[in-house]
Amino acid sequence: MTAPAEPRKTDTSVVRLAQWLGAYAARRWLGVIAVLATMLAKIALDVLKPWPMKVLVDHALGTAPLPPLLAAVARALPGGGTREGLAAWSVASTVALFLVGWALGVATAFANIGLGQRMVYDLASDLFDHLQRLSLQFHRRKSVGDSIRRITSDCGCVSTIVKDTLLPLVTSIVSLVAMLSILWRMDSRLTLLSLAVVPWIAFVVHRYLGPIVERSYEAQQAEGRMYDIVEQTLYAIPVVQAFGREPDADARFARATGELIEASVAESVVGLKLKVLVGGATTLGTAAILWLGVATVQGGGLSAGQILVFLAYLGSLYGPLESIMSTPATTQAAAGSARRVLEILETKRDVDDRPGAHALTAVTGHVRFEHVTFGYQRGRPVLRDVSFEVRPGETVALVGASGGGKTTLASLVPRFYDPWSGRVLVDGHDVREVGVTTLRSQVAIVLQEPFLFPLTIAENIAYGRPQADRRAIEIAAHAANAHTFIERLPAGYDTLVGERGATLSGGERQRISIARALLKNAPILILDEPTSATDAETEHLLLQALERLKQGRTTLIIAHRLSTVRNATCILVIQSGAITESGGHEELLARGGVYARLHRLQFEGGLADRS
């Protein structure tokens, strides 16, 4: 007997994240090239920026002669041969470099936004697709609000790690090599001194790396819990308002936001400590270079212009140096979100096509359960050694107390779950050996609480067969006793349905759900308490529609109202996950067992027709 596997820890090391997210960068390689090109152009600009100031200080305002090449360029410029002209060209060069830098900044921002958003949408699309294909058992364990948060917010990790970390790391290394080469040629002693802060920066980053990861993950988990409360409250708003529990919902939301604020502040405090310690080190390094640089100028080792250039390059050195050192911290700060995304993407589908799975076609509807045992949690089976058979065209009813396993049993036919042991067969094929999509195309379902999408009436009816034309849709609606009320709607079949079908009554929603099942025209039909909570007139209309729906189909019907199962070929009484009685309506009444007792309670005792 098998049971759900324990989840394994998600690997979010820098190497693992780079490998995983690198694939998303590769999809958008043109955007990556555009971002890298603008970044490298910015580095070239940073190399040029200090030199107009040196010319101004040393040659236009000072007395130092221009180098031969620069002197030739100056003579070729209008007025460049005079001090005033040289000063003007120095200022003009500074302005020109500023304007080019501004344009490059705009281009970099534009390229970054395009690349980042496209990668985020790529990842969110993959996550959404994977979530749709995970089993119902997975979705029973995960809240909708938290899953929404992972799609809408956590997927931003790909932008942070690729666009804000990995690509800047590449350009920072290029910039660092360029600046170190220039500084070394200017003054090797000052260059070595400027690198004295590197060990301290490395130590600080290593010290705070772990806390950043944990605080980031805690903040994201807290935000996920806040999403849960919002989703749960809004979904249950009729109950909240009916029982006057708005203050309680407010208090729960306030506690969740308080936890989120606390976690976010803790994350920010760790990040600020890192920035202060690293920034303080580079500030002290710059101050030391400035102090020694003044002494060097006074000793004649460097000119005033050269020390200005050295200090400008020093700023351009410390920036990339901080970026390189803080890359692990920045990456790990986003690793909390990445971990939450990977937790889903690395979750194996409990129900998936096996290697060599074949398509299920031309189904007659012969369903057989052979010694099936299944449960949702280890050691707690919901179904125990269940065996029965439904031949093509037959109707088998599943009755019994709530929680006995009726819905779980029916859910194994379309393979929403796989049994721990035993087999479920359709036309002699083990459902685990056929393609999931082809299997489910052969099954139509009408749920107790029909779900309608905020689409038109026609689109809801055609949801299982979107290529159906209007005539086919109307024929299905007629058969489901839905056409009359649909025609009375403002736009008929083109009327938009409210969220979850809120603009229609329960009976109207159920008839549309039946029309949807009719239009799908699948050989196997599952009805899960289709007339629950309806009045007598509505039930009569639904039963008429259900009789038309069941014609020529193999039907499993789950019912508490025994009035819906009188004509079933066979009735199975399910208790504690096992079949305790089986037979026709009259046969089970004659036995005087559980079914007879349920029938007596509903029809002779005058009690509500739900057990």
N, C-alpha and C positions, 0 to 999 in steps of 0.2 A: 504494500500500500504506500503510495506517495502522497506528499503534502506540500504546501507552499514552501519554497526555499527561503532561508534567511537572507536578507539583503546584505550585500558585501560593501565594504568601505570604498568610496569613490576616490580614485587617484587624481589629485589636483596638483601634482608637482609641476614646476615650471616647464620641464621637458614635455610632460604629458599634455599640458595646456597648449604649448607651442605646436606640438604635432596635431592635436585635434583642431585648433582654430586656424592653423596654417592652411588647412583645406578650404576654409571659407575665404581666406585671403586669396588663394589660388583661383577661386571662382571669379573673383573681381580683380584679376591681374592688371587690367588697364588702369583701374583706380589706384592700385598700389604703386604702379609706375609713375602716375601723375603726382601722387603725394611725395614719393621719394625724390622726383625731379625738382619739385618746388622746395623741398627741404635742403637738397644739395645746393641748389641755387642760392638759398639763404645763407648757407655756410660760406660760399664764395663771396657773397656780399659782405659777410662779417669780417672776412680777411681784408677786404678793401677799406672798410669804414674808417679805421683809425688814421689812415695815411694822409688825407687832406688836412687833419689837425696837426700832424707832424710837419708838413710843408708850411702851414701857416705859422707855427711857433718857431721852427728852426730856420726857415729860409725867408719867409715874408716879413716876420717881425724880428727874427734874429739875423745873424751875419753869416751863418754857415752856408757854404756854396752848395748848389744843387748837384746831385750826381749827374754824370754826363748824359745818360739816357733821359732823365727827367728834365735836364736843362734843354735838351733838344726839343722835347715835347712842349716845354713852356715857350720857347722861342717861336714855335709854329702856331701858337695861340695868339689871338689879338690882344695886345697889351701884356702878354705873359712875360716879357722881358723886364718889366719894372716890378718893384716891390708891391705897389698898389694893385697892379694887374694880377700878380701872383696871389695876393690876398683875396681878390675878388674871385679868381678861379678856384681857390681853395674853398671859399664859402659856397660857390655854385656847385662844386663837386659834392660837398657835404649834403646840400639840399637835394641834388640829383640822386645820391645814394639813398637818402631818406625816402624819396618818392618811389624809387625802384623797390626798396624794402617794404614800403606800404603795399605796393601792388603785389609783391610776392606773398605778403601776409594774407591779402584777400584771396589770392589764388590758392594758397595752402589751406585756408579755412574752407573754401568752396570744395576743394578736392577731398578734404577730410570729412566734411559733412556727407558728401555723396558716398564715399567709401564706407564710412561708419554706418550710415543708415541702411545701405544695401546689405552689408554683412549681418546686421541685426535682424533685418527682415528674413534673410536666408536662414539664419539659425532659428528664429521664431517659427518659420514655416516648417522646418524639419521637426521641431519640438511638437508643434500642433499636430502634424501628421502622425507622429509616433504616439502621442497621447490618444488619438482617436482609435488606434489599433491595439492599445493595451486592453487587457481583459476587464470585464465588469468587476472581477475580484479586486483588481488594482484600484479601480475607481471607487469601490466601497471603502477602501482604506484611506484614500486621499480626498481632501476637501476641494470643492470646485474653486473657492476663493484663492486657495494657495496655488492651484494649477494655473489660474488666470494670472496671478502675480509672476509666476515663473516665465510665462510667455511674454507678458507685456513689459516686465521690468528686468528680470534676471538675464534675459538674452542680450541686454546691453553690455554684458561682460566681453563679448567678442569685439566690440568697438574699443572698449577700454584697453584690452590686452593687445590687440593688433595695432590699432591706430594710435593709441596713446602710450604704448609701452614698447612693443617690438620694433616698429618702424622708427620711433625716436631713438631707440637703442642703436640701430644701424647708423643713423646720421650722427648720433653723439660720438660714436667711435671714430667716424671719418673726421668730424670736427676736432675731436681730441687729438688725433694724430697730426692734423694740420696745425693746430695752435701750438702743440708741443714742439713741432719742428721749427716753427718761426721763433718761438720764445727761446729755444735752445741756441739758435744762431745769434740771437740778440745778446743773451747773457745766461750761460749755463748754470752759474752759481745761483742766481735768483730763480731760475726754473726749477732746480732741485729743491730749493727752499719752498717754492709754491706747492710742491707735491708732498710736503710734510704732513698735510692734513688728511691725506688719503687713508692711512691706517685708522685714524679716529672715525672718519666717515664710515668705513667698512665695519668697524666695531658697533657703531650706533645702529646701522641698518640691520646687522645680524641680531642685535639685542631686541629690537622692536618688531622684527619680522613676524614672529609667532603671535604676539598679542594683536597685531593688525589683522591677521587672518581670522583669529577667533572673534574679535569684536565685530568685524565685518559680517561674518556668518551669523552671529547672534542678532545683529541689526536686521539682517534680511529675514531671518526666521520670525522675528517680532513683527515685521511688516506683513509677512505672510499670514500671521495670526490675526492681524487687524483686517486684512482682506476677508478672512474666514468669517469674522463677526459681521461685517457689512453684508456679505453674500447671504449668510444664514438669516439675518434679520429682514432683509428686503424680500427674500424668498417667502418668508413666513409672515409677511406684514399683516395679512388678515387676522392671524392668530394673535400677533402682538397687540394689534389695536383692539380686538375683541376682549382680551383679558386685561387691557390697560397696562401693559408691561413696557411701555415706551421708556419710563425712567430707568427700568432695569437694563434695557438695551443701551441706553445712554451711558449707564455706569460701566457696562461691559466694554463699550467702545472707549470710554475714558481710560479704563485700566489698560486696554491694549495700546492706546496711543501713548500712555505714560511709559509702558515698557519699551515702546519703540523709541521714544525720546531719550529714555535712559540709556538704551543700547547705542543710539546714534551719538549721544554726547560722549559716551565711553570710547567709541570708535574715533571721534574727532579729537579727543584728548590725546590718545596714543599717536595719532597722525601729527598733531601740533608739536608734541614732544620731539618726534623725529625731525620735523622741519626746523624747530628752534635749535636743536643740537647740531644738525648739519649746517644750517645757515650761520650759526655762531662760529663754527669752525672755519668756514670759508671767509667770514667777515674778519676774523682774527688773522687768517692767512693774508688777506688783502692788505690789512693794516701793517703787518710785518713787512710785506713787500714794499709798501709805500714808504715806510720808515727807512729801510735799507736802500730803496731807490733814490731817495733824496740824498743820502750819503754818497751813493755812487755817482750821481750827477755832480755833486760838489767836488768829488775826487776826479772828475773828468772822464769817468768810465763810460757814461752815457750822456747824451744831450737831453734837454728838457722835453723835446718832442719825442725822443725815443722812449723815455720813461712813461710818457702819456700813452704811446702805442703799446708799451709792455703792459701797462695797467688795463688798457682796453682789451688786449688779448687775454689777460688773466681772468677778466670777467667772462670772456667767451670760453675759457678753459674750465672754470669752476662750474659753469652751467651744465655742459655735457658730462662733467665728472659727477656732479650730483645726480644727473639723470641716469647714468650708468649704475651708480651705487644704489640708487633708490628703485631701480627696475624691479628687483625681486619684491620689494615692499609694495610697489604699485600693482604688480602682477598678482600678488597674493591678496591684496585688498579686493581685487575683482574675483579672486578665486572662490570667495564665498558664494557669489552668484553663479560662477561656473560650476561649482560643486552641486548646486541645486538643479542646474540644467542637466548636468551629466547624470545625476541620480535618476532622472527620468529617461534620458537617451540610452543609458546603459541598463535600464530595466528590461530584461528579456520578456518577450510576449509569452504569457502563459498559454495563449492559444495562437498558434501560427501554423502555416503550411509546413508539413514535414518534407524532407527531401524526397522527391519522386511523387509527391501528392498529385492525384489525377483529378480532372474535372468531373463533377457529378451532373450528368445530363439525363434527359428522358426519364425522370423520376415518376414512379407510380404512387409512392407514398406509403411504402411498407416500413413501419418503424418497429424496432425491437430493442428492448433493454435486457442485457444479460448480466446479472449479478453486479449491479452498479453500486458502488460506495463512493460518497463524495462529501466534503465539508469545506468550510471556509477557513478554519483554523486547525492547527495541529492537534490531534487527539480529540477533536469534537466533530465527528461525522454528522452530517445533516441527513443523508440518505444511507441506508444500510441494506446491502445485498438485495437491491430492487430488480425484479425481473417481470416483464410483461410484454405483450405484443399487440400492435395495432395494424390491422390489415388495410390495404388501400380502400378508401371510401368509408371506413368505419369511424365512429366517434367514441372516444374514451373520455369519461369524465373523472376528474380528480377531486375528491371531496375530503373533508376532515377539518379538524380544528386549525386555527391560524398558527403558523410556525411549525407545522408538521412536515414541510418540505415539498409542498405541491408546486410552487413557483420555481423552486430550485430544480425539481425534476424536469419540468417543461423547458427550463433554460439550457439543459444539456443537449436538446435536440438541435438547435441552431449553433451549438458549440460556443455558447457564451462562456462556458467553463468546460474543463475536461475532467472526467471521473478519476478518482484516485485508483480505483480498480474496476474491473468489468469493462463492458463495451456498450456503446450506443450505436445501432446500425440503422441505416436508411437504405432500403432496397438491397440489403445484404452487404453494404459497404460500411466499414467502421468509419465513423465521421472524422476520426483523427487522420485517416489516410486519404482524404479528399480535400480539394481546395476549399478554404473557408468561404471565399466569395461565392463560389458556385454552390456550396451547400446552403448558404443563407439566401441565395436567389430562389431557392425552392421552398422557402418557409415564409409565411405571412403571419403577422402577430397583431392582435388587438388587445391593448392593455386595459387594465382596470381604470387607470387615469390616463386618458388619451392625451398625447402630447402633440400640439400643433405649433408650427413655426410662424413667426410674424411675416408670412407671405400671403398671397391671395388664396382664396378657397380652392381654385383650380390647381394651383401649385402644391398645396397641401395634399390634395387627393392624388396627384400624380407624383408624389415624393418617391415612391418605390418604383415608378416607371416614368421617368421624366420625359421620355420621347412620345408619350401618349398624346393623341390629338383631343380636341375639345369634345367631339362626339363620344369617344370612349370614356372620357371623364364623366360626361353627363349620364351615360348608360349606367356607370358604376354608382353614381349618386342616386339615380332612380331606384336601383336595386337595394340601396341602403336606406331608403325612405328619407333621403336628405334633399332631393331636388326641390320639393315644394318650399321649404324654408329658405333654401339658398336663393331661389328666384325672388323671394320677398326682400332680400338684402339690397342695400342701396345700389351696389354695382354688380349684383348677382355673383357669378363665379369669379369675377375680378375684384370682389370685395377683399380688402386687406384684413387679415385676422390679427387681433391684438396679441401682445406678448403672452405666450403659453395658451392662446385661444381665449383670453379673458373676455373678449367681446361676444362670446357665444355661451349658451347654456351648456350644462354637462351633457345632456342628451344630444344636443346638436353636435358637440365635439365628438361624442362617441359615434354618431352616425357618419361623420366625415372620416373617422378612423376606420370604420367598417368599409366605407367606399374605397379608401386607400388600399385596404387588404383585398377587396374585390378586384380592383384594377390591376394589382400585382399579379393576380391569377396564379398563385403558387399552389402546388399539389398538397402541401402540408400546411395546416392552419393551427395556430395556438391562440386560444381565447382565455385571457386571464381576468376572470370575474367581470365580464363585459357589461353586465346589467347592475353592477353594484351601485347602491345609493341613488336609484332612480325611482320615480313614482310609477304607479301601475300603468298609466297611459304610455309613458315613455318606454317602459319595459316592454309593453306589447309591440310598439314600433320596432324596438331593437331586436326582439325575438324574431319578428318577421324577417328583418334584414339578415339576422344571423342564420336563419334557416336557408335563405338563398345563398348565403356565403358558404355554408358547409356542403352544399350539394356537390357531389363528385370529389370531395376532398377528404383526406385523412385529418381528423380533428382531435386535438387535445384541448379539453375545456376545463378550466379551473373554476369552481363555483362554490360559494357558500349558499346561494339561493338554490335550493334543490328543484325549484320549478323549471330551471333552465336545463336540467340533466335527465328528466324523465325518459326522454326518447333516445338516450345514449345507447350505443351498442353494448358497452360495458362500463360499469362504474367501479372505480378503485377507491377504497377508503384508505387514506394515508394517515398513519399515527406514528409520531416520533421517528419519522424517516423510513418507515416500513409499510408495506401493503398488508393490511390486516383483514380486509374483505374485498371480494371482487364478484361481480355478477350484474345481471340486469336489475332494473328498478323493482319489479314485482318480486323477483327472487330474493333480493336483499331485504325487502320488507318482511317477507315470509320467514326469514332467518331470525328476525328479532334481535339483531346485533346493534352495532354502533350506528350504521346507516338508518336503521329503523328508529333508533332513539332520536337521531338528528331530525328525521322526518316528523316524528311525533311532536318534538319541541316546536318546530316551525309551523306545522299545519293544524295540530290539535291543541297544543298548549298556548297558542296565540302569541308566542314570543316573536321578537324580531327575527327575520330570516337570515341572521348571521350567527354563526357559532363562535 
